[in-house]
Amino acid sequence: MKTKLIFGLFWALTATAFAQELPSVVVKPHRVDLTFPAESLVEAVQQTTVGAQIAGRVVEVKVDAGQSVTKGEVLMRIDAREAEEAARAAAAQYANAKLNYERTKSLVAQKFMSAAALDKARADYDAATANRAAAGASESHATIVSPLTGIVARRHAELGDMATPGKPLFTIYEPGGLRVTASIPQYRLNDMRSVKTARVEFPELDKWVDAVSVKMLPTADTATHVSQVRVTLPPVPEATPGMFARVHFIIGQSEKLTVPATAVVRRGEVAAVYVLAADNRPSLRQLRLGDTVGAGEIEVLAGLAAGDKVATDPVKAAIVLKQSSNK
């Protein structure tokens, strides 16, 4: 009996100590931004796709997706033997055409050939000159270099792949300039007229940022009847083109009761928080929640009243609750 009392006292003291350490927040109505969300994708303001200009097999790959590159840096090499053979053939054709033109010009001057023959020789010479220049340029295109300083978003070819003219090899973007483009339905266009700014949520990164600017494009899609809105982002090093983002366009403000999203415990469709009593002992209380109204804040529609103290660390609160019930 004595041992049981000692353990009971121990658990009580432990629960009280934990309860005193529980971080919490007192909920009360406060002004929050009224928003409407729109899903979007991150895109680069400055982005380019580097393509092959000659046919050949990829014999060297020097960079991969995610790597930083500088303008002029070698990215890939393509087997240039076919280009070299084409260049040699073009050079031989040029030499023959030049020799024939010079000979024809001399014979025409001596009245042994007609002016029409000279015109044909000149045309053949001009064509051979152009072919030689094109073949020489193609030979230099066997080395693929970066056209800008940035980050490789995607590599489209592997070592040993066959490159063909026009085939994409790399997509490169400048990380300093990112934006998101959201599609706005027609019924929201009136709300957009009052929008001056927005907040952008990155669910994968658990991050929110303030938009630098919001610009609605002047045209609407004829098939879907939606308008595009471009939202310029501040520097977000973790964000990459193609990443999902949610734009929350701010259309006004209102008084609302909110709780931190981190304080909410979810079990399927049920949402709850740990409410602390006067002695800091927690109890689980079910809520009816509304929309996200800010960075990490969720509107409470029912279940809490102004002045309630809510534990912001539900894991620690659950431990204290369990210890209190076992004492």
C-alpha positions in Angstrom: 0.0 0.0 0.0 2.8 2.3 0.9 4.6 1.5 -2.3 1.5 2.2 -4.3 1.1 5.6 -2.6 4.7 6.5 -3.4 4.3 5.6 -7.1 1.0 7.5 -7.2 2.7 10.6 -5.7 5.6 10.2 -8.2 3.3 10.1 -11.2 1.3 13.0 -9.9 4.4 15.1 -9.4 5.8 14.0 -12.8 2.5 14.9 -14.5 2.4 18.3 -12.8 6.0 19.0 -13.8 5.3 18.1 -17.4 2.1 20.1 -17.3 4.0 23.2 -16.1 6.4 22.7 -19.1 3.7 22.4 -21.7 4.0 25.2 -24.3 0.6 26.7 -24.9 -1.2 29.6 -26.5 -4.4 31.4 -25.3 -6.8 31.6 -28.2 -8.7 34.8 -28.9 -10.3 36.5 -31.9 -7.8 38.6 -33.9 -7.6 40.1 -37.3 -6.5 37.7 -40.0 -6.3 37.9 -43.8 -9.2 36.7 -45.8 -7.9 34.7 -48.7 -8.9 32.4 -51.5 -6.5 29.7 -52.5 -5.4 28.6 -56.0 -3.2 25.7 -56.8 -0.1 26.5 -59.0 3.3 25.3 -60.1 6.7 26.9 -59.6 8.3 28.0 -62.8 11.5 29.9 -63.7 11.4 33.3 -65.1 14.6 32.6 -67.0 14.8 29.1 -68.3 16.3 27.5 -71.4 16.4 24.1 -73.0 19.7 23.1 -74.6 19.3 20.9 -77.6 21.5 18.9 -79.9 22.4 20.4 -83.3 24.2 17.4 -84.8 23.6 13.7 -84.8 25.9 11.4 -82.8 26.2 9.3 -79.7 26.6 10.9 -76.3 30.2 9.9 -75.2 30.6 12.1 -72.1 28.2 13.6 -69.5 29.7 16.1 -67.1 26.7 17.4 -65.1 23.4 16.1 -63.7 20.1 17.6 -62.5 20.5 19.8 -59.4 24.1 20.9 -60.2 25.1 24.5 -60.6 26.7 25.5 -63.9 28.3 28.6 -65.3 27.9 30.2 -68.7 30.2 28.4 -71.2 30.8 25.4 -69.0 31.0 22.1 -70.8 27.9 19.9 -70.1 28.2 17.1 -72.6 30.2 15.8 -75.6 28.7 14.1 -78.6 30.7 11.7 -80.9 31.8 14.1 -83.7 33.0 11.5 -86.2 30.0 11.9 -88.5 30.3 15.6 -88.3 34.1 15.4 -89.0 33.4 13.2 -92.1 30.8 15.7 -93.3 33.3 18.6 -92.7 36.0 16.8 -94.8 33.5 16.0 -97.6 32.4 19.7 -97.6 36.0 20.9 -97.7 36.7 18.6 -100.7 33.6 19.8 -102.4 34.6 23.4 -101.8 38.1 22.9 -103.2 36.7 21.3 -106.4 34.1 24.0 -106.8 36.6 26.8 -106.3 39.1 25.2 -108.8 36.3 24.7 -111.3 35.1 28.3 -110.9 38.6 29.7 -111.4 39.1 27.5 -114.5 35.7 28.5 -115.9 36.4 32.2 -115.3 39.7 31.9 -117.2 38.1 30.0 -120.1 35.2 32.6 -120.4 37.8 35.4 -120.5 39.4 33.6 -123.5 36.0 33.2 -125.2 36.2 29.4 -124.9 33.1 29.1 -122.6 29.8 31.0 -122.3 28.8 33.4 -119.6 26.1 30.9 -118.6 28.8 28.4 -117.7 30.4 30.9 -115.5 27.1 31.6 -113.7 26.7 27.9 -113.0 30.3 27.6 -111.7 29.8 30.6 -109.5 26.6 29.2 -108.1 28.3 25.8 -107.4 31.2 27.7 -105.7 28.8 29.7 -103.5 26.9 26.6 -102.5 30.1 24.7 -101.6 31.3 27.7 -99.5 28.0 27.7 -97.5 28.2 23.9 -97.0 31.7 24.1 -95.8 30.8 26.8 -93.2 27.7 24.8 -92.1 29.8 21.6 -91.7 32.5 23.4 -89.7 29.8 24.8 -87.4 28.2 21.4 -86.9 31.6 20.0 -85.9 31.9 22.6 -83.2 28.5 21.7 -81.9 29.7 18.3 -80.7 30.7 20.0 -77.4 27.5 21.1 -75.5 28.1 24.2 -73.3 25.8 26.0 -70.9 24.2 29.2 -72.4 23.7 30.8 -68.9 24.8 30.6 -65.3 22.2 28.6 -63.3 21.0 25.2 -62.1 20.3 22.1 -64.2 16.6 21.4 -63.7 16.7 18.2 -65.8 19.0 16.1 -67.9 17.2 14.6 -70.9 19.9 12.3 -72.3 22.1 9.6 -70.8 25.6 8.4 -71.6 25.3 6.3 -74.8 22.1 7.8 -76.0 21.8 8.9 -79.6 21.5 12.6 -80.0 19.7 14.0 -83.0 19.3 17.7 -84.2 16.6 19.3 -82.1 16.6 16.7 -79.3 16.6 18.3 -75.8 19.6 17.5 -73.7 19.4 19.8 -70.7 16.9 22.2 -69.1 18.7 25.0 -67.1 17.2 27.8 -65.1 18.3 30.8 -63.1 17.4 30.2 -59.4 17.2 33.9 -58.5 14.0 34.4 -60.5 11.1 32.1 -59.7 7.4 32.6 -60.0 4.1 30.7 -59.8 1.2 30.9 -62.2 -2.2 30.2 -60.9 -5.5 29.7 -62.9 -8.4 31.8 -61.6 -12.0 30.9 -62.6 -14.3 33.6 -63.9 -16.4 33.8 -60.8 -13.3 34.9 -58.8 -12.3 37.7 -61.2 -14.2 40.3 -59.2 -12.3 39.4 -56.1 -9.0 39.6 -58.0 -9.6 43.3 -58.7 -8.9 44.1 -55.0 -5.9 41.8 -54.7 -2.7 43.6 -54.2 -0.6 40.8 -52.7 -0.7 37.1 -51.8 1.1 34.5 -49.6 2.5 31.4 -51.2 2.4 28.1 -49.4 4.8 25.2 -50.2 3.3 22.1 -48.6 6.2 19.9 -49.4 8.6 22.4 -47.7 6.3 23.4 -44.9 7.1 26.9 -45.8 5.2 30.2 -46.5 6.5 33.3 -48.2 5.1 36.7 -49.1 4.7 37.4 -52.8 6.8 40.1 -54.4 4.1 41.0 -56.9 0.8 39.8 -58.3 -0.1 40.3 -62.0 -3.2 39.1 -63.9 -2.6 38.3 -67.5 -5.0 40.2 -69.8 -6.4 37.1 -71.6 -8.6 34.1 -70.7 -8.4 30.6 -72.0 -11.3 30.1 -74.5 -11.7 26.4 -73.6 -11.6 26.5 -69.7 -12.6 30.2 -69.2 -9.9 30.8 -66.6 -7.4 33.6 -66.4 -3.8 33.3 -65.5 -2.2 35.2 -62.6 1.5 35.3 -62.2 2.9 35.7 -58.7 6.6 36.7 -58.4 8.4 35.0 -55.5 11.2 36.2 -53.3 14.3 34.0 -53.2 13.3 30.5 -52.1 16.5 28.3 -52.3 14.6 25.1 -51.6 12.0 25.7 -54.4 12.5 24.3 -57.9 10.6 24.6 -61.2 7.7 22.1 -61.3 7.2 22.1 -57.6 3.6 22.3 -56.4 2.6 25.5 -54.5 -0.7 27.0 -53.3 -1.3 30.7 -53.7 -3.5 32.4 -51.1 -4.7 35.7 -52.6 -5.5 38.3 -49.9 -8.9 39.9 -50.4 -9.5 41.6 -47.0 -9.3 41.1 -43.3 -11.7 39.9 -40.6 -11.8 38.9 -36.9 -11.5 35.2 -36.4 -10.7 32.6 -33.7 -7.7 30.5 -34.8 -5.4 27.9 -33.5 -1.9 26.9 -34.7 -2.0 24.1 -37.2 0.7 22.3 -35.2 -1.6 22.1 -32.2 -4.3 20.1 -34.1 -4.5 16.4 -33.7 -6.2 14.6 -36.6 -7.7 11.1 -36.5 -9.3 10.5 -39.9 -12.0 13.2 -40.3 -11.9 14.2 -36.6 -9.8 17.2 -35.5 -9.0 18.0 -31.9 -6.7 20.0 -29.6 -5.5 19.5 -26.0 -7.0 22.2 -23.9 -5.3 23.1 -20.6 -7.3 23.5 -17.4 -6.5 26.0 -14.6 -4.0 23.5 -13.1 -2.4 23.0 -16.6 -3.8 19.5 -16.9 -4.7 18.7 -20.6 -7.9 17.3 -22.0 -8.6 16.4 -25.6 -11.4 18.5 -27.1 -12.9 17.9 -30.6 -13.1 20.9 -33.0 -14.9 21.9 -36.1 -12.3 23.7 -38.2 -12.6 26.1 -41.2 -9.9 27.2 -43.7 -6.3 28.0 -43.3 -6.2 31.7 -42.7 -2.5 32.4 -42.4 0.9 30.9 -42.1 0.2 28.0 -39.8 -3.2 29.2 -38.5 -6.5 27.5 -38.9 -9.9 29.0 -38.2 -12.0 27.4 -35.4 -15.7 27.3 -36.2 -16.8 25.4 -33.0 -15.2 23.7 -30.0 -13.2 26.6 -28.4 -14.0 29.9 -26.9 -11.9 33.0 -26.4 -9.6 32.6 -23.5 -9.1 28.8 -23.8 -5.5 27.7 -23.4 -4.4 25.2 -26.0 -1.2 23.1 -25.9 0.9 23.8 -28.9 2.8 20.5 -28.5 0.1 17.7 -28.8 2.7 14.9 -28.4 3.9 16.2 -25.0 0.3 16.9 -24.0 -0.8 13.4 -24.8 2.1 12.0 -22.5 1.0 14.2 -19.6 -2.7 13.2 -20.1 -1.7 9.5 -20.1 0.5 9.9 -17.0 -2.3 11.8 -15.2 -4.8 9.1 -15.9 -2.4 6.3 -14.7 -1.6 7.9 -11.4 
